Amino acid sequence: MNNKPITDKRPLILVSNDDGITANGVHELVDCLVKFGDVVTVCPDAPRSGQSMAITVNTPLRIDRLDDFQGAKMYKINGTPVDCIKLAMYAVLDRKPDLVVSGINHGSNAAINVVYSGTMGAAFEGCALGVPSIAFSLTSHDPDADMKRCIPFVEKLVSGVLEHGLPEGVCLNVNIPAKGAAPEEMRLTKGCKGKWTDEYQEYTDPQGKKFWWLTGSFENDEPNNEDTDEWCLAHGIVSVVPTLLYRTAIDLSSLEWIEKQ
């Protein structure tokens, strides 16, 4: 079953991110999307990277309306990316959107990063609510990174998803390489196997107490596998990974012993 949008109105596109409402990436994204439909942007009021699908449960949430940008309505929320999608659906929009678009994120969300990413959290939440959802990321943490290299691929995928929809329970994790010449190729692929190593750096504060700061590097377990997102990005190719919302393992044969206990 595809959750293809069916409407006789101009498409309604809900935009969010995890870098916050002032990030360059979301403004470049909105600037691109306004030609496809009516755009409403609901983002965290500050960076919320690494929030995955976290929700706020012990703090009152507030919605603040900001000045429009390129004809798009702009809101900020003192919560997570998932809070933004939920509250947008509940208290901001007057109808169900035809598309959720998250990003453009500053930094890669390829490989295992997909499970940590607040950018992907927003896309997963849109998917959970039955809306076709796409997350876009550029593999650079530079706040002034050239987001325009993402735009041709945003246009192609947004146009395609508005026309064809996406399978139920699937959203798209799109990563665009930031180094080298502007990418020309886009490939449907899968997430690379790998892990983060040396994740924390130990320090000592002026009072002599230890503390730790998140750092680390990604270790690719299959660097020569041409069917992965990391290989594509290393070779200047845009990776598109169809990502499942429902994460139940498909092959349960190795776990049949559980029912015999």
TORLUMKE-823187 format. One record per residue: residue number from 0; residue in one letter; x, y, z of N, C-alpha, C in turn. Coordinates in steps of 0.1 Angstrom, whole numbers, plus 2048, in hexadecimal, padded with zeros to 3 digits. Example, Ala and Ser with C-alpha at 12.3 -4.5 7.8 and 13.67 -1.06 7.14 Angstrom:
> 0 A 884 7C7 84E 87B 7D3 84E 884 7DF 84E
> 1 S 880 7EA 847 889 7F5 847 881 800 84F
% end
This chain:
> 0 M 808 7F4 800 800 800 800 809 80C 800
> 1 N 806 816 7F7 80D 822 7F6 805 82D 7FD
> 2 N 80B 836 805 804 841 80B 805 84E 802
> 3 K 802 84C 7F5 802 856 7EB 7F8 861 7EF
> 4 P 7FC 86E 7EF 7F2 878 7F2 7E7 879 7E8
> 5 I 7DB 87A 7ED 7CF 87C 7E4 7C8 888 7E8
> 6 T 7C9 892 7E0 7C2 89F 7E4 7C0 8A7 7D7
> 7 D 7B6 8AF 7D7 7B4 8B8 7CC 7B9 8C6 7CF
> 8 K 7BF 8C8 7DB 7C4 8D5 7DF 7D3 8D5 7DC
> 9 R 7D9 8E1 7DD 7E7 8E3 7DB 7ED 8DB 7E7
> 10 P 7F8 8D3 7E4 7FE 8CB 7EE 802 8D3 7FB
> 11 L 800 8CD 806 804 8D3 813 810 8CC 818
> 12 I 81B 8D3 819 828 8CD 81D 82C 8D2 82B
> 13 L 82E 8C9 834 833 8CC 841 842 8CA 842
> 14 V 849 8D5 846 858 8D4 847 85C 8D5 856
> 15 S 866 8CD 859 86D 8CE 866 87B 8CB 865
> 16 N 882 8CB 870 891 8C8 870 895 8C5 87F
> 17 D 8A2 8C3 881 8A7 8C2 88E 8B2 8CC 891
> 18 D 8B6 8D4 887 8C0 8DF 889 8BA 8EC 88E
> 19 G 8AC 8EC 88F 8A6 8F8 894 8A1 902 889
> 20 I 898 90A 88D 891 913 883 89A 91D 87C
> 21 T 8A5 920 882 8AE 92A 87C 8B9 924 872
> 22 A 8B9 917 871 8C3 910 869 8C2 913 85A
> 23 N 8CD 915 853 8CD 917 845 8C6 90C 83D
> 24 G 8C8 900 842 8C2 8F5 83A 8B3 8F5 839
> 25 V 8AC 8F9 843 89D 8F9 842 899 904 839
> 26 H 8A0 90F 839 89C 91B 831 89E 917 822
> 27 E 8A9 911 81F 8AC 90C 811 8A1 902 80D
> 28 L 89D 8FA 816 893 8F0 813 885 8F6 810
> 29 V 881 8FF 819 875 906 817 875 90E 80A
> 30 D 880 915 807 881 91D 7FB 87E 914 7EE
> 31 C 883 907 7EF 881 8FE 7E4 872 8F9 7E4
> 32 L 86C 8F6 7EF 860 8EF 7F0 853 8F8 7ED
> 33 V 854 905 7EE 848 90D 7ED 842 90C 7DE
> 34 K 84A 908 7D5 845 906 7C7 83D 8F9 7C6
> 35 F 83E 8F0 7CF 837 8E3 7CF 82A 8E4 7D6
> 36 G 828 8ED 7DF 81B 8ED 7E7 81C 8F8 7F1
> 37 D 812 8F7 7FA 811 900 806 81A 8FA 811
> 38 V 823 902 816 82D 8FD 81F 82B 903 82D
> 39 V 82B 8FA 837 82B 8FE 845 837 8F8 84C
> 40 T 83F 901 852 84B 8FC 858 84A 8FD 868
> 41 V 84C 8F2 86E 84B 8F1 87D 858 8EA 881
> 42 C 861 8F2 888 86E 8ED 88B 871 8F0 89A
> 43 P 87B 8E9 8A0 87F 8EC 8AD 885 8FA 8AE
> 44 D 883 900 8BA 888 90E 8BC 897 90F 8BD
> 45 A 89E 903 8BE 8AD 903 8C0 8B1 8F5 8BA
> 46 P 8BE 8F3 8B8 8C2 8E6 8B3 8BE 8DA 8BC
> 47 R 8B9 8D0 8B6 8B5 8C3 8BD 8BB 8B7 8B6
> 48 S 8C8 8B8 8B2 8CE 8AD 8AC 8CF 8A1 8B5
> 49 G 8CF 895 8AF 8D0 888 8B7 8C4 885 8C0
> 50 Q 8B8 88B 8BD 8AD 888 8C5 8A5 87C 8C0
> 51 S 8A8 877 8B4 8A1 86B 8AF 891 86E 8AF
> 52 M 88A 865 8B5 87B 867 8B6 877 86B 8C5
> 53 A 880 872 8CC 87C 877 8D9 870 880 8D9
> 54 I 868 87F 8E4 85D 888 8E6 85F 88F 8F3
> 55 T 859 89B 8F5 859 8A2 901 84D 89E 90A
> 56 V 850 89A 916 845 895 91F 844 89D 92C
> 57 N 84F 8A4 930 84E 8AB 93D 84F 8BA 93C
> 58 T 84F 8C0 930 850 8CE 92E 844 8D3 925
> 59 P 83D 8DD 929 832 8E3 920 838 8E7 913
> 60 L 831 8E4 908 836 8E8 8FB 82E 8F4 8F6
> 61 R 836 8FD 8F0 830 90A 8EB 833 90B 8DC
> 62 I 82A 911 8D5 82B 913 8C7 82B 922 8C5
> 63 D 836 927 8BE 837 935 8BB 837 937 8AB
> 64 R 82E 940 8A7 82D 943 899 838 94E 895
> 65 L 83F 94C 88B 84A 955 886 845 95B 879
> 66 D 84E 964 874 84B 96A 867 84B 960 85C
> 67 D 842 961 852 843 958 847 850 959 840
> 68 F 854 94E 839 860 94E 831 85C 949 823
> 69 Q 85E 951 819 85C 94D 80B 84D 948 809
> 70 G 844 94D 811 836 949 810 832 93D 819
> 71 A 83C 938 820 83A 92C 829 837 931 837
> 72 K 82E 92B 83E 82B 92E 84C 836 927 854
> 73 M 83B 92F 85E 847 92A 866 843 92A 875
> 74 Y 846 91F 87B 843 91E 88A 850 918 890
> 75 K 851 91B 89D 85B 914 8A5 855 90E 8B2
> 76 I 85B 903 8B7 856 8FC 8C2 861 8F9 8CB
> 77 N 85F 8FA 8D8 86A 8F7 8E2 86A 8E8 8E5
> 78 G 86B 8E0 8DA 86B 8D2 8DC 874 8CB 8D2
> 79 T 872 8BE 8D0 87A 8B6 8C7 874 8B6 8B9
> 80 P 87B 8B1 8AF 875 8B0 8A2 868 8A8 8A1
> 81 V 867 89D 8A9 85B 895 8A9 850 89E 8B0
> 82 D 853 8A5 8BA 849 8AE 8C0 844 8B8 8B5
> 83 C 84C 8BC 8AD 849 8C6 8A2 83E 8C0 899
> 84 I 841 8B3 895 838 8AD 88B 82A 8AA 892
> 85 K 82B 8A5 89E 81E 8A2 8A6 816 8AF 8A8
> 86 L 81D 8B9 8AD 815 8C5 8B0 810 8CC 8A3
> 87 A 818 8CB 899 813 8D1 88C 806 8CA 888
> 88 M 806 8BD 889 7FA 8B6 885 7EE 8B9 88E
> 89 Y 7F1 8BB 89B 7E6 8BD 8A5 7E2 8CB 8A6
> 90 A 7EB 8D5 8A4 7E7 8E3 8A8 7EA 8ED 89E
> 91 V 7F1 8EA 893 7F5 8F4 889 7EE 8F2 87C
> 92 L 7EE 8E6 876 7E9 8E4 869 7DA 8E2 869
> 93 D 7D3 8E6 85E 7C5 8E5 85E 7C1 8D8 856
> 94 R 7CA 8D1 851 7C8 8C4 84B 7D5 8BC 84B
> 95 K 7D3 8AF 848 7DF 8A6 847 7E8 8AA 83C
> 96 P 7F5 8AB 83E 7FE 8AF 833 7FF 8A4 829
> 97 D 803 8A7 81D 805 89E 812 814 898 813
> 98 L 81C 8A0 81A 82A 89C 81A 831 8A2 826
> 99 V 83A 89B 82D 842 8A0 837 851 8A0 832
> 100 V 858 8AB 833 866 8AC 82F 86E 8B1 83A
> 101 S 879 8AA 83E 881 8AE 849 88F 8B1 844
> 102 G 895 8BC 849 8A2 8C0 845 8A3 8CE 841
> 103 I 8AC 8D2 839 8B8 8CA 835 8C1 8CA 840
> 104 N 8C5 8BE 845 8CD 8BC 851 8DC 8C0 84E
> 105 H 8E2 8C6 857 8F0 8C9 857 8F8 8BD 85C
> 106 G 8FC 8B4 854 903 8A8 858 8FD 89B 853
> 107 S 905 891 851 900 884 84C 8F6 87D 856
> 108 N 8EC 877 850 8E4 86E 857 8E4 860 851
> 109 A 8EF 85C 84A 8F1 84F 844 8F4 845 84F
> 110 A 8F3 838 84A 8F7 82D 852 8F0 82D 860
> 111 I 8F7 82A 86B 8F0 829 878 8EB 836 87D
> 112 N 8EF 841 877 8EA 84E 87C 8DB 84F 87A
> 113 V 8D5 847 872 8C7 848 870 8BF 846 87D
> 114 V 8C5 83E 886 8BD 83B 892 8BF 846 89D
> 115 Y 8C9 84F 89C 8CB 859 8A5 8C5 867 8A1
> 116 S 8C3 868 894 8C0 875 88E 8B2 87B 891
> 117 G 8B2 887 896 8A5 88E 897 89F 892 88A
> 118 T 8A7 894 880 8A2 896 872 89A 88A 86E
> 119 M 89F 87E 870 898 872 86C 88C 870 876
> 120 G 88D 875 882 882 873 88B 876 87A 886
> 121 A 878 886 881 86C 88E 87B 866 886 86F
> 122 A 86F 880 867 86A 879 85B 863 86C 860
> 123 F 868 865 86A 862 859 86F 854 85D 875
> 124 E 853 868 87C 846 86C 882 83C 86F 877
> 125 G 840 876 86C 837 878 861 832 86A 85B
> 126 C 83C 861 85A 839 854 855 82F 84D 85E
> 127 A 831 84E 86B 828 847 875 81A 84D 874
> 128 L 819 859 870 80B 85F 86F 805 85E 861
> 129 G 80C 855 859 806 852 84C 809 85C 841
> 130 V 813 864 842 816 86F 839 824 86B 832
> 131 P 825 86B 824 831 869 81E 83C 873 823
> 132 S 848 86D 827 852 876 82E 85F 873 828
> 133 I 867 87E 827 875 87E 822 87E 886 82B
> 134 A 88A 881 82E 894 889 836 8A0 88B 82D
> 135 F 8A5 898 82C 8B0 89B 824 8BB 8A0 82D
> 136 S 8C8 89B 82A 8D4 89F 832 8DF 8A2 829
> 137 L 8E7 8AC 82C 8F4 8AF 825 8FF 8AB 82E
> 138 T 909 8A4 828 914 89F 831 91E 8A9 835
> 139 S 91A 8B4 83A 922 8BF 83F 91C 8C5 84C
> 140 H 924 8C7 856 91F 8CE 862 921 8DD 862
> 141 D 927 8E2 857 92A 8F0 855 91C 8F7 855
> 142 P 91A 901 85E 90D 908 85D 90B 910 850
> 143 D 916 913 849 915 91A 83D 917 911 830
> 144 A 915 904 832 917 8FA 828 90E 8FE 81C
> 145 D 912 8FA 810 90A 8FD 804 8FE 8F3 802
> 146 M 8F3 8F7 808 8E7 8EF 807 8E1 8EE 7F9
> 147 K 8E5 8F7 7F1 8DF 8F7 7E4 8E2 8EB 7DB
> 148 R 8ED 8E4 7DF 8F0 8D8 7D7 8E6 8CD 7DA
> 149 C 8DE 8CF 7E5 8D4 8C5 7E8 8C7 8C7 7E0
> 150 I 8C5 8D3 7DB 8B8 8D7 7D6 8B3 8CF 7CA
> 151 P 8BC 8CC 7C0 8B7 8C4 7B5 8B1 8B6 7B9
> 152 F 8B7 8B1 7C4 8B2 8A4 7C8 8A6 8A5 7D1
> 153 V 8A5 8B0 7D8 898 8B3 7E0 88D 8B4 7D6
> 154 E 88F 8BB 7CB 885 8BE 7C1 880 8B0 7BB
> 155 K 88A 8A8 7B7 886 89B 7B1 87E 892 7BA
> 156 L 883 891 7C6 87C 888 7CF 86F 88D 7D4
> 157 V 86E 89A 7D7 861 89F 7DC 857 89E 7D0
> 158 S 85B 8A1 7C4 852 8A0 7B9 84D 891 7B7
> 159 G 857 888 7B8 854 87A 7B7 84B 875 7C2
> 160 V 84D 878 7CE 845 873 7D9 837 879 7D9
> 161 L 836 886 7D5 829 88C 7D4 821 884 7C9
> 162 E 828 880 7BF 821 879 7B4 81E 86A 7B7
> 163 H 828 863 7BD 827 855 7BF 824 850 7CD
> 164 G 827 859 7D7 825 854 7E5 831 84B 7E9
> 165 L 830 846 7F5 83A 83C 7FA 833 830 800
> 166 P 83A 825 800 833 819 807 830 81C 815
> 167 E 826 816 81A 822 818 828 82D 814 832
> 168 G 830 81C 83B 83A 819 845 849 81B 840
> 169 V 84A 822 835 858 825 830 859 834 82D
> 170 C 864 839 832 868 847 82F 876 847 828
> 171 L 87A 852 823 886 853 81B 891 85B 823
> 172 N 89D 855 824 8A8 85B 82B 8B2 85F 820
> 173 V 8B3 86C 81C 8BB 870 811 8C7 878 816
> 174 N 8D3 874 812 8DF 87A 815 8E6 87F 809
> 175 I 8EB 88C 809 8F2 892 7FE 900 895 802
> 176 P 90A 890 7FA 918 893 7FD 91B 8A1 7FC
> 177 A 923 8A7 805 927 8B5 805 934 8B8 7FF
> 178 K 93D 8AE 7FD 94A 8B0 7F8 94A 8AD 7E9
> 179 G 954 8B4 7E2 955 8B2 7D4 94C 8B9 7CB
> 180 A 94B 8B5 7BF 942 8BC 7B5 933 8B9 7B9
> 181 A 92A 8C2 7B5 91C 8C0 7B8 918 8B2 7B3
> 182 P 911 8AA 7BB 90D 89C 7B6 903 89D 7AB
> 183 E 904 893 7A2 8FB 892 797 8F3 885 798
> 184 E 8F8 87B 79F 8F1 86E 7A0 8EA 86C 7AD
> 185 M 8DF 865 7AD 8D7 861 7B9 8D5 852 7B8
> 186 R 8D7 84B 7C3 8D6 83D 7C3 8CD 838 7CE
> 187 L 8C4 82F 7CB 8BC 828 7D6 8C5 81D 7DC
> 188 T 8C7 81E 7E9 8D1 815 7EF 8CD 811 7FD
> 189 K 8D6 80C 805 8D3 807 812 8DD 80D 81C
> 190 G 8D9 80D 829 8E2 813 833 8EE 80A 836
> 191 C 8F9 810 837 906 809 83A 906 804 848
> 192 K 90D 7F8 849 90F 7F2 856 91C 7F9 85C
> 193 G 91B 7FD 868 927 804 86F 923 808 87D
> 194 K 92D 80F 883 92A 813 891 933 81F 894
> 195 W 930 826 89F 938 831 8A4 942 82C 8AE
> 196 T 94F 830 8AD 959 82C 8B7 95F 838 8BE
> 197 D 965 835 8C9 96B 840 8D1 962 84C 8D3
> 198 E 956 849 8D8 94B 852 8D7 94C 85E 8E1
> 199 Y 953 85D 8EB 954 867 8F6 962 86B 8F9
> 200 Q 964 878 8FA 971 87D 8FF 970 881 90D
> 201 E 97A 87D 915 97A 880 924 981 88D 927
> 202 Y 97B 895 92F 982 8A2 933 981 8A3 942
> 203 T 987 8AD 948 987 8B1 956 983 8BF 957
> 204 D 979 8C3 95F 975 8D1 960 97E 8D8 96B
> 205 P 97D 8E5 96C 986 8EC 976 985 8E8 984
> 206 Q 97A 8E1 988 978 8DC 995 97E 8CD 997
> 207 G 984 8C8 98C 98A 8BB 98D 980 8B0 98A
> 208 K 974 8B3 986 96A 8A9 983 96B 8A5 974
> 209 K 96A 898 972 96A 893 964 95C 895 95D
> 210 F 95D 898 950 951 898 948 955 893 93A
> 211 W 94A 890 932 94D 88A 925 945 891 91A
> 212 W 94B 892 90E 945 89A 903 944 890 8F7
> 213 L 939 890 8F1 936 887 8E6 93F 88A 8DA
> 214 T 946 880 8D5 94F 882 8C9 94E 875 8C1
> 215 G 959 870 8BD 95A 863 8B6 95B 863 8A7
> 216 S 95C 858 8A1 95D 857 893 955 84A 88E
> 217 F 950 84B 882 948 840 87D 951 835 876
> 218 E 94F 829 87A 957 81E 875 94E 816 86B
> 219 N 951 816 85F 94A 80F 854 94D 800 854
> 220 D 943 7F8 856 946 7E9 856 946 7E3 848
> 221 E 942 7EB 83E 942 7E6 830 945 7F0 826
> 222 P 952 7F5 827 956 801 81F 956 7FE 810
> 223 N 956 7F2 80C 956 7EF 7FE 949 7EA 7F8
> 224 N 93F 7EB 800 931 7E7 7FC 92B 7F3 7F4
> 225 E 92A 7F1 7E7 925 7FC 7DE 915 7FE 7E0
> 226 D 90F 7F5 7E7 900 7F6 7E9 8FC 7FE 7F6
> 227 T 905 806 7FB 902 80D 808 903 81C 806
> 228 D 8FC 823 80F 8FC 831 80F 90A 837 811
> 229 E 912 831 81A 91F 837 81C 928 836 810
> 230 W 927 82B 809 92F 82A 7FC 92A 834 7F2
> 231 C 91D 836 7F1 918 840 7E7 91E 84E 7EB
> 232 L 91D 852 7F7 921 85F 7FC 930 861 7FA
> 233 A 938 856 7FC 946 857 7FA 94A 859 7EB
> 234 H 941 855 7E2 943 856 7D4 93B 861 7CD
> 235 G 936 86B 7D5 92F 876 7D0 921 873 7CB
> 236 I 91B 869 7D0 90D 865 7CC 903 867 7D7
> 237 V 8F8 86D 7D4 8ED 86F 7DE 8E7 862 7E1
> 238 S 8E6 85F 7EE 8E0 852 7F2 8D1 854 7F7
> 239 V 8C9 84B 7F2 8BB 84B 7F6 8B8 83D 7FD
> 240 V 8B6 83D 80A 8B3 831 811 8A5 830 815
> 241 P 89D 827 810 88F 825 815 890 81F 823
> 242 T 88B 825 82D 88D 822 83B 880 81E 841
> 243 L 880 812 849 873 80D 84F 870 814 85C
> 244 L 864 818 85E 85F 81D 86B 85E 811 874
> 245 Y 858 806 870 856 7FB 879 862 7F1 878
> 246 R 869 7F0 883 876 7E9 882 876 7DB 887
> 247 T 86B 7D4 886 86B 7C6 889 873 7BE 87F
> 248 A 87B 7B5 884 884 7AD 87C 87B 7A4 873
> 249 I 87F 7A3 866 877 79B 85C 87A 78D 85E
> 250 D 886 789 85F 88A 77B 860 88B 777 86E
> 251 L 882 76F 873 881 76B 881 886 75D 883
> 252 S 88B 756 879 88F 748 87A 899 745 885
> 253 S 8A3 74F 886 8AD 74C 890 8A8 74E 89F
> 254 L 89C 753 8A0 896 755 8AE 88B 74C 8B1
> 255 E 889 741 8A9 87E 738 8AC 880 731 8B9
> 256 W 88C 731 8BF 88E 72B 8CC 886 731 8D7
> 257 I 882 73E 8D5 87B 746 8DF 86D 73F 8E2
> 258 E 866 73B 8D8 859 735 8DA 85A 727 8E0
> 259 K 866 721 8E1 868 714 8E6 86B 714 8F5
> 260 Q 86D 720 8FA 871 722 908 866 71E 912
% end
